Amino acid sequence: MAVVAIFSSLLICSVIAISDALSTNYYDKTCPSVESIVSNTVKEAFQADKTVPAAVLRMHFHDCFIRGCDASVLLDKFGNSKVEKSGPPNLSLHAFFVIDSAKTAIEKACPGVVSCADILALAARDAVALAGGPTWDVPKGRKDGRTSLASETRQLPAPTFNFSQLQQSFAQRGLNLGDLVALSGGHSLGFSHCSSFQNRLHNFDATHDIDPSINPSFAASLKRVCPAHNQVTSAGSSMDPSPTMFDNTYYKLILQGKSLFSSDQALLTSPSTKNLVSQFARSKKAFYDAFAKSMIRMSSITGGQEVRKNCRIVN
């Protein structure tokens, strides 16, 4: 989820619990400037590169959906194991410099106090707000993880997922169907490479070359960009016509059959999720309210053990 599939069992074959130990005033005494430092860092990066919100939001999703929101996605390779950054779904992640910059500034103000996981959660919130989306109070107190494995990125929900696969993936993380629909709205931002939606354009199934749920004229335009056996690895499409603006256009496109991913269109296959898609398409406020609540729930999935001094390496 740019925001390519923001989203199978987890490495611990059980539901990850959503923590209730986090607090919005966690750093009030130990690092009161943390929120302003992160906000200023993200704003400066956004002014230089309007793709930063999509990148940071996607980074946060991809972190939380593996071992919980523990900043394991930020770790560089150590030892003989490939880290999450090296996993196929994460090869296009970028804007790590935003978190590095915020961490450097925070370590000068209050060394050894603020976790990289909290910085990433705050940066994702600020990025969405800068792109025109909602804001929310971020609960804080996460710890950073010490394990990061490329092999575990296979647990991320894929853009080819059907409804049952999406439902299972979110349920394993303690998230419900409302969270699924709201968090999918992160696809309002960013760019996707052809490989993430090529399955819908060529040899879809035994009887259809093109996914019948996709708008024919939209499919034709995508096929021009992503022909069969496409060799241009950088080719692709914006997630919607306003890829740097966070809004509810994504839901309107789903109803028109103009969403990019199978996982997007799958939201219409269940009456309950279809109703939410329609509601969010009608009301940006309803979407923003739901997105903020679901972001708090998702970002409250914890699992770390330490506060890293450097977000790229374990202590």
Summary of the structure (lengths in Angstrom):
residues: 315
radius of gyration: 18.8
end to end distance: 29.8
largest distance: 63.4
contacts: 1112
relative contact order: 0.20
helix: 49%
strand: 5%
